[in-house]
């Protein structure tokens, strides 16, 4: 808990309120409270910092797509950003995101929001943050079977409407292990209807109630014609940059090893070397695409 509080103060310049200081029912438990702010801290370092390093400005119009409970938007607000739109299909989660921003910044602050499906996204912004969203897109709502056609429609809209930067986080199609649904080797290369049958028969266990469609760099490049990929190790320029700015927690709230950049293990040194050789193509070898695209 001390690490959480100290990191929060270090990152955002204010004390993290105690669990007891939030209105009753705000968080279901202390564990939920801890998970929420660990993710807020993670998003600041893993997403917002590299976007700033690659040109995101305080005045940019930013859309937090599939904003969920609002951790990403809260981190942006706490860093001084104000022109943010929370976009989510789930009305309850969207309302919670707005409520927590107002808790920190005051009830009079204006919080832009859109309650809609990402399939209906057709709005002009400078920056879009799409974290674990594109792999789920479908015309049948949340937690369903994703559609490649829906992904194409979505990316066409992004290509036409975003003026500056795109951030995407999604399971990587070119990584041989199905990193989202089953954890099985090559499973995500099967046609999605075959995957559906196998999962429904119970021959393979799926980690959630839907089926995702991982994406590849090649797929993104094909549909983001106005953009170029500018990062090569997750959303950073290189592994050293990535490791030196890591938050102490990962997306799931687990403690992250604090590496000495000058004394990396041999495996990390080898991967770093490969990254320098491959450049942006290094992303093809990683289990998750965490990438930033910039208008050419």
TORKOL-4160 file (C-alpha; in steps of 0.2 Angstrom, whole numbers, padded with zeros to 4 digits, m for minus):
296
<pt num="1" X="0000" Y="0000" Z="0000"/>
<pt num="2" X="0014" Y="0012" Z="0004"/>
<pt num="3" X="0022" Y="0009" Z="m0013"/>
<pt num="4" X="0005" Y="0013" Z="m0021"/>
<pt num="5" X="0003" Y="0029" Z="m0012"/>
<pt num="6" X="0020" Y="0035" Z="m0014"/>
<pt num="7" X="0020" Y="0031" Z="m0033"/>
<pt num="8" X="0003" Y="0040" Z="m0035"/>
<pt num="9" X="0010" Y="0055" Z="m0026"/>
<pt num="10" X="0026" Y="0055" Z="m0037"/>
<pt num="11" X="0017" Y="0053" Z="m0053"/>
<pt num="12" X="0002" Y="0065" Z="m0050"/>
<pt num="13" X="0008" Y="0077" Z="m0037"/>
<pt num="14" X="m0005" Y="0074" Z="m0024"/>
<pt num="15" X="m0010" Y="0062" Z="m0010"/>
<pt num="16" X="m0020" Y="0047" Z="m0015"/>
<pt num="17" X="m0036" Y="0048" Z="m0004"/>
<pt num="18" X="m0039" Y="0034" Z="0009"/>
<pt num="19" X="m0051" Y="0021" Z="0004"/>
<pt num="20" X="m0062" Y="0027" Z="0018"/>
<pt num="21" X="m0063" Y="0044" Z="0011"/>
<pt num="22" X="m0072" Y="0039" Z="m0005"/>
<pt num="23" X="m0091" Y="0039" Z="m0004"/>
<pt num="24" X="m0099" Y="0023" Z="0002"/>
<pt num="25" X="m0101" Y="0011" Z="m0012"/>
<pt num="26" X="m0089" Y="0020" Z="m0023"/>
<pt num="27" X="m0077" Y="0004" Z="m0023"/>
<pt num="28" X="m0084" Y="m0013" Z="m0018"/>
<pt num="29" X="m0069" Y="m0017" Z="m0007"/>
<pt num="30" X="m0051" Y="m0011" Z="m0003"/>
<pt num="31" X="m0045" Y="m0023" Z="m0016"/>
<pt num="32" X="m0055" Y="m0015" Z="m0029"/>
<pt num="33" X="m0048" Y="0002" Z="m0023"/>
<pt num="34" X="m0030" Y="m0004" Z="m0024"/>
<pt num="35" X="m0033" Y="m0012" Z="m0042"/>
<pt num="36" X="m0041" Y="0004" Z="m0048"/>
<pt num="37" X="m0026" Y="0015" Z="m0044"/>
<pt num="38" X="m0013" Y="0003" Z="m0049"/>
<pt num="39" X="m0021" Y="0003" Z="m0066"/>
<pt num="40" X="m0021" Y="0022" Z="m0066"/>
<pt num="41" X="m0003" Y="0022" Z="m0062"/>
<pt num="42" X="0001" Y="0009" Z="m0075"/>
<pt num="43" X="m0009" Y="0019" Z="m0089"/>
<pt num="44" X="0001" Y="0034" Z="m0085"/>
<pt num="45" X="0018" Y="0026" Z="m0088"/>
<pt num="46" X="0013" Y="0013" Z="m0102"/>
<pt num="47" X="0002" Y="0024" Z="m0112"/>
<pt num="48" X="0002" Y="0042" Z="m0108"/>
<pt num="49" X="0021" Y="0045" Z="m0106"/>
<pt num="50" X="0025" Y="0038" Z="m0123"/>
<pt num="51" X="0011" Y="0048" Z="m0131"/>
<pt num="52" X="0019" Y="0063" Z="m0123"/>
<pt num="53" X="0036" Y="0058" Z="m0129"/>
<pt num="54" X="0029" Y="0057" Z="m0147"/>
<pt num="55" X="0021" Y="0073" Z="m0148"/>
<pt num="56" X="0004" Y="0073" Z="m0138"/>
<pt num="57" X="0001" Y="0091" Z="m0132"/>
<pt num="58" X="m0009" Y="0097" Z="m0117"/>
<pt num="59" X="m0022" Y="0106" Z="m0129"/>
<pt num="60" X="m0025" Y="0091" Z="m0140"/>
<pt num="61" X="m0042" Y="0084" Z="m0141"/>
<pt num="62" X="m0041" Y="0066" Z="m0135"/>
<pt num="63" X="m0053" Y="0052" Z="m0135"/>
<pt num="64" X="m0052" Y="0038" Z="m0123"/>
<pt num="65" X="m0060" Y="0024" Z="m0133"/>
<pt num="66" X="m0069" Y="0010" Z="m0122"/>
<pt num="67" X="m0064" Y="0021" Z="m0107"/>
<pt num="68" X="m0072" Y="0008" Z="m0095"/>
<pt num="69" X="m0071" Y="0014" Z="m0077"/>
<pt num="70" X="m0060" Y="0029" Z="m0082"/>
<pt num="71" X="m0043" Y="0025" Z="m0076"/>
<pt num="72" X="m0035" Y="0031" Z="m0092"/>
<pt num="73" X="m0045" Y="0047" Z="m0092"/>
<pt num="74" X="m0042" Y="0050" Z="m0074"/>
<pt num="75" X="m0023" Y="0049" Z="m0076"/>
<pt num="76" X="m0025" Y="0062" Z="m0091"/>
<pt num="77" X="m0035" Y="0074" Z="m0080"/>
<pt num="78" X="m0023" Y="0073" Z="m0066"/>
<pt num="79" X="m0009" Y="0077" Z="m0077"/>
<pt num="80" X="m0017" Y="0093" Z="m0083"/>
<pt num="81" X="m0026" Y="0087" Z="m0099"/>
<pt num="82" X="m0044" Y="0094" Z="m0100"/>
<pt num="83" X="m0050" Y="0091" Z="m0118"/>
<pt num="84" X="m0054" Y="0073" Z="m0115"/>
<pt num="85" X="m0069" Y="0063" Z="m0121"/>
<pt num="86" X="m0073" Y="0046" Z="m0112"/>
<pt num="87" X="m0081" Y="0034" Z="m0125"/>
<pt num="88" X="m0089" Y="0018" Z="m0119"/>
<pt num="89" X="m0104" Y="0007" Z="m0123"/>
<pt num="90" X="m0107" Y="0003" Z="m0105"/>
<pt num="91" X="m0117" Y="0017" Z="m0097"/>
<pt num="92" X="m0113" Y="0012" Z="m0079"/>
<pt num="93" X="m0095" Y="0011" Z="m0082"/>
<pt num="94" X="m0095" Y="0027" Z="m0091"/>
<pt num="95" X="m0104" Y="0035" Z="m0077"/>
<pt num="96" X="m0092" Y="0029" Z="m0064"/>
<pt num="97" X="m0077" Y="0036" Z="m0074"/>
<pt num="98" X="m0086" Y="0053" Z="m0075"/>
<pt num="99" X="m0089" Y="0052" Z="m0056"/>
<pt num="100" X="m0071" Y="0048" Z="m0051"/>
<pt num="101" X="m0065" Y="0062" Z="m0062"/>
<pt num="102" X="m0077" Y="0074" Z="m0053"/>
<pt num="103" X="m0072" Y="0067" Z="m0036"/>
<pt num="104" X="m0054" Y="0072" Z="m0039"/>
<pt num="105" X="m0056" Y="0088" Z="m0049"/>
<pt num="106" X="m0073" Y="0095" Z="m0042"/>
<pt num="107" X="m0091" Y="0092" Z="m0047"/>
<pt num="108" X="m0091" Y="0108" Z="m0058"/>
<pt num="109" X="m0078" Y="0101" Z="m0070"/>
<pt num="110" X="m0086" Y="0098" Z="m0087"/>
<pt num="111" X="m0082" Y="0080" Z="m0093"/>
<pt num="112" X="m0085" Y="0075" Z="m0111"/>
<pt num="113" X="m0093" Y="0058" Z="m0114"/>
<pt num="114" X="m0101" Y="0048" Z="m0127"/>
<pt num="115" X="m0111" Y="0032" Z="m0124"/>
<pt num="116" X="m0110" Y="0022" Z="m0140"/>
<pt num="117" X="m0102" Y="0007" Z="m0149"/>
<pt num="118" X="m0085" Y="0009" Z="m0156"/>
<pt num="119" X="m0093" Y="0003" Z="m0172"/>
<pt num="120" X="m0102" Y="0020" Z="m0173"/>
<pt num="121" X="m0086" Y="0030" Z="m0170"/>
<pt num="122" X="m0085" Y="0044" Z="m0183"/>
<pt num="123" X="m0078" Y="0059" Z="m0174"/>
<pt num="124" X="m0064" Y="0071" Z="m0176"/>
<pt num="125" X="m0050" Y="0071" Z="m0163"/>
<pt num="126" X="m0031" Y="0074" Z="m0162"/>
<pt num="127" X="m0027" Y="0058" Z="m0152"/>
<pt num="128" X="m0036" Y="0042" Z="m0150"/>
<pt num="129" X="m0031" Y="0029" Z="m0136"/>
<pt num="130" X="m0038" Y="0012" Z="m0140"/>
<pt num="131" X="m0033" Y="0000" Z="m0126"/>
<pt num="132" X="m0039" Y="m0018" Z="m0128"/>
<pt num="133" X="m0053" Y="m0013" Z="m0139"/>
<pt num="134" X="m0050" Y="m0017" Z="m0157"/>
<pt num="135" X="m0049" Y="m0036" Z="m0154"/>
<pt num="136" X="m0067" Y="m0036" Z="m0148"/>
<pt num="137" X="m0076" Y="m0026" Z="m0161"/>
<pt num="138" X="m0092" Y="m0033" Z="m0167"/>
<pt num="139" X="m0110" Y="m0028" Z="m0172"/>
<pt num="140" X="m0117" Y="m0039" Z="m0158"/>
<pt num="141" X="m0112" Y="m0029" Z="m0143"/>
<pt num="142" X="m0099" Y="m0032" Z="m0129"/>
<pt num="143" X="m0092" Y="m0050" Z="m0125"/>
<pt num="144" X="m0097" Y="m0057" Z="m0142"/>
<pt num="145" X="m0088" Y="m0064" Z="m0157"/>
<pt num="146" X="m0076" Y="m0051" Z="m0165"/>
<pt num="147" X="m0077" Y="m0048" Z="m0183"/>
<pt num="148" X="m0063" Y="m0044" Z="m0195"/>
<pt num="149" X="m0075" Y="m0033" Z="m0206"/>
<pt num="150" X="m0079" Y="m0023" Z="m0190"/>
<pt num="151" X="m0061" Y="m0020" Z="m0187"/>
<pt num="152" X="m0059" Y="m0014" Z="m0205"/>
<pt num="153" X="m0074" Y="m0002" Z="m0204"/>
<pt num="154" X="m0067" Y="0005" Z="m0187"/>
<pt num="155" X="m0049" Y="0008" Z="m0194"/>
<pt num="156" X="m0056" Y="0016" Z="m0209"/>
<pt num="157" X="m0065" Y="0029" Z="m0198"/>
<pt num="158" X="m0049" Y="0031" Z="m0188"/>
<pt num="159" X="m0039" Y="0034" Z="m0203"/>
<pt num="160" X="m0051" Y="0048" Z="m0209"/>
<pt num="161" X="m0055" Y="0056" Z="m0192"/>
<pt num="162" X="m0039" Y="0056" Z="m0181"/>
<pt num="163" X="m0027" Y="0071" Z="m0185"/>
<pt num="164" X="m0011" Y="0067" Z="m0175"/>
<pt num="165" X="m0008" Y="0051" Z="m0165"/>
<pt num="166" X="m0016" Y="0034" Z="m0163"/>
<pt num="167" X="m0012" Y="0022" Z="m0149"/>
<pt num="168" X="m0017" Y="0004" Z="m0150"/>
<pt num="169" X="m0015" Y="m0011" Z="m0138"/>
<pt num="170" X="m0021" Y="m0028" Z="m0143"/>
<pt num="171" X="m0016" Y="m0046" Z="m0144"/>
<pt num="172" X="m0003" Y="m0049" Z="m0158"/>
<pt num="173" X="m0009" Y="m0060" Z="m0172"/>
<pt num="174" X="0009" Y="m0064" Z="m0177"/>
<pt num="175" X="0014" Y="m0071" Z="m0160"/>
<pt num="176" X="0011" Y="m0090" Z="m0160"/>
<pt num="177" X="0002" Y="m0091" Z="m0144"/>
<pt num="178" X="m0016" Y="m0086" Z="m0142"/>
<pt num="179" X="m0013" Y="m0073" Z="m0129"/>
<pt num="180" X="m0031" Y="m0068" Z="m0126"/>
<pt num="181" X="m0044" Y="m0082" Z="m0127"/>
<pt num="182" X="m0036" Y="m0099" Z="m0123"/>
<pt num="183" X="m0017" Y="m0097" Z="m0121"/>
<pt num="184" X="m0015" Y="m0112" Z="m0134"/>
<pt num="185" X="m0002" Y="m0113" Z="m0148"/>
<pt num="186" X="m0008" Y="m0107" Z="m0165"/>
<pt num="187" X="m0027" Y="m0107" Z="m0159"/>
<pt num="188" X="m0030" Y="m0090" Z="m0165"/>
<pt num="189" X="m0025" Y="m0094" Z="m0183"/>
<pt num="190" X="m0040" Y="m0105" Z="m0185"/>
<pt num="191" X="m0056" Y="m0098" Z="m0193"/>
<pt num="192" X="m0066" Y="m0090" Z="m0180"/>
<pt num="193" X="m0081" Y="m0102" Z="m0183"/>
<pt num="194" X="m0070" Y="m0117" Z="m0180"/>
<pt num="195" X="m0064" Y="m0109" Z="m0164"/>
<pt num="196" X="m0082" Y="m0106" Z="m0159"/>
<pt num="197" X="m0086" Y="m0124" Z="m0161"/>
<pt num="198" X="m0071" Y="m0130" Z="m0152"/>
<pt num="199" X="m0074" Y="m0118" Z="m0137"/>
<pt num="200" X="m0093" Y="m0122" Z="m0137"/>
<pt num="201" X="m0089" Y="m0141" Z="m0137"/>
<pt num="202" X="m0078" Y="m0138" Z="m0122"/>
<pt num="203" X="m0063" Y="m0145" Z="m0130"/>
<pt num="204" X="m0053" Y="m0129" Z="m0126"/>
<pt num="205" X="m0057" Y="m0117" Z="m0112"/>
<pt num="206" X="m0059" Y="m0099" Z="m0116"/>
<pt num="207" X="m0055" Y="m0086" Z="m0103"/>
<pt num="208" X="m0070" Y="m0076" Z="m0106"/>
<pt num="209" X="m0088" Y="m0077" Z="m0114"/>
<pt num="210" X="m0083" Y="m0071" Z="m0132"/>
<pt num="211" X="m0070" Y="m0074" Z="m0145"/>
<pt num="212" X="m0057" Y="m0060" Z="m0150"/>
<pt num="213" X="m0048" Y="m0056" Z="m0166"/>
<pt num="214" X="m0030" Y="m0052" Z="m0163"/>
<pt num="215" X="m0022" Y="m0040" Z="m0176"/>
<pt num="216" X="m0006" Y="m0038" Z="m0184"/>
<pt num="217" X="0006" Y="m0024" Z="m0189"/>
<pt num="218" X="0002" Y="m0028" Z="m0207"/>
<pt num="219" X="m0017" Y="m0027" Z="m0204"/>
<pt num="220" X="m0015" Y="m0010" Z="m0196"/>
<pt num="221" X="m0003" Y="m0003" Z="m0209"/>
<pt num="222" X="m0015" Y="m0008" Z="m0223"/>
<pt num="223" X="m0030" Y="0002" Z="m0216"/>
<pt num="224" X="m0020" Y="0016" Z="m0208"/>
<pt num="225" X="m0014" Y="0023" Z="m0224"/>
<pt num="226" X="m0011" Y="0041" Z="m0217"/>
<pt num="227" X="m0001" Y="0035" Z="m0203"/>
<pt num="228" X="0016" Y="0028" Z="m0200"/>
<pt num="229" X="0022" Y="0017" Z="m0185"/>
<pt num="230" X="0034" Y="0026" Z="m0174"/>
<pt num="231" X="0038" Y="0014" Z="m0160"/>
<pt num="232" X="0047" Y="m0002" Z="m0159"/>
<pt num="233" X="0047" Y="m0009" Z="m0142"/>
<pt num="234" X="0029" Y="m0009" Z="m0136"/>
<pt num="235" X="0024" Y="0010" Z="m0136"/>
<pt num="236" X="0042" Y="0015" Z="m0134"/>
<pt num="237" X="0057" Y="0019" Z="m0145"/>
<pt num="238" X="0067" Y="0005" Z="m0138"/>
<pt num="239" X="0068" Y="m0008" Z="m0124"/>
<pt num="240" X="0080" Y="0004" Z="m0113"/>
<pt num="241" X="0067" Y="0018" Z="m0114"/>
<pt num="242" X="0053" Y="0005" Z="m0110"/>
<pt num="243" X="0062" Y="m0002" Z="m0095"/>
<pt num="244" X="0068" Y="0014" Z="m0088"/>
<pt num="245" X="0050" Y="0022" Z="m0087"/>
<pt num="246" X="0040" Y="0007" Z="m0081"/>
<pt num="247" X="0027" Y="0009" Z="m0068"/>
<pt num="248" X="0030" Y="m0003" Z="m0052"/>
<pt num="249" X="0014" Y="m0012" Z="m0057"/>
<pt num="250" X="0008" Y="m0020" Z="m0073"/>
<pt num="251" X="m0009" Y="m0020" Z="m0081"/>
<pt num="252" X="m0015" Y="m0033" Z="m0069"/>
<pt num="253" X="m0008" Y="m0025" Z="m0054"/>
<pt num="254" X="0007" Y="m0037" Z="m0052"/>
<pt num="255" X="0023" Y="m0030" Z="m0045"/>
<pt num="256" X="0036" Y="m0027" Z="m0059"/>
<pt num="257" X="0054" Y="m0030" Z="m0058"/>
<pt num="258" X="0065" Y="m0014" Z="m0057"/>
<pt num="259" X="0079" Y="m0017" Z="m0069"/>
<pt num="260" X="0096" Y="m0008" Z="m0069"/>
<pt num="261" X="0097" Y="m0002" Z="m0087"/>
<pt num="262" X="0116" Y="m0004" Z="m0086"/>
<pt num="263" X="0116" Y="m0022" Z="m0080"/>
<pt num="264" X="0102" Y="m0030" Z="m0090"/>
<pt num="265" X="0101" Y="m0049" Z="m0090"/>
<pt num="266" X="0108" Y="m0058" Z="m0105"/>
<pt num="267" X="0091" Y="m0062" Z="m0111"/>
<pt num="268" X="0085" Y="m0044" Z="m0110"/>
<pt num="269" X="0102" Y="m0038" Z="m0119"/>
<pt num="270" X="0099" Y="m0051" Z="m0133"/>
<pt num="271" X="0081" Y="m0045" Z="m0136"/>
<pt num="272" X="0086" Y="m0027" Z="m0135"/>
<pt num="273" X="0099" Y="m0031" Z="m0149"/>
<pt num="274" X="0086" Y="m0039" Z="m0160"/>
<pt num="275" X="0075" Y="m0024" Z="m0157"/>
<pt num="276" X="0088" Y="m0012" Z="m0163"/>
<pt num="277" X="0091" Y="m0023" Z="m0178"/>
<pt num="278" X="0072" Y="m0025" Z="m0183"/>
<pt num="279" X="0066" Y="m0007" Z="m0178"/>
<pt num="280" X="0047" Y="m0006" Z="m0179"/>
<pt num="281" X="0046" Y="m0024" Z="m0185"/>
<pt num="282" X="0051" Y="m0030" Z="m0167"/>
<pt num="283" X="0033" Y="m0028" Z="m0163"/>
<pt num="284" X="0029" Y="m0043" Z="m0174"/>
<pt num="285" X="0039" Y="m0054" Z="m0161"/>
<pt num="286" X="0030" Y="m0048" Z="m0145"/>
<pt num="287" X="0014" Y="m0056" Z="m0138"/>
<pt num="288" X="0005" Y="m0039" Z="m0137"/>
<pt num="289" X="0004" Y="m0025" Z="m0149"/>
<pt num="290" X="0006" Y="m0009" Z="m0140"/>
<pt num="291" X="0010" Y="0004" Z="m0154"/>
<pt num="292" X="0009" Y="0022" Z="m0158"/>
<pt num="293" X="0005" Y="0028" Z="m0176"/>
<pt num="294" X="0008" Y="0046" Z="m0181"/>
<pt num="295" X="0001" Y="0055" Z="m0196"/>
<pt num="296" X="0014" Y="0056" Z="m0210"/>
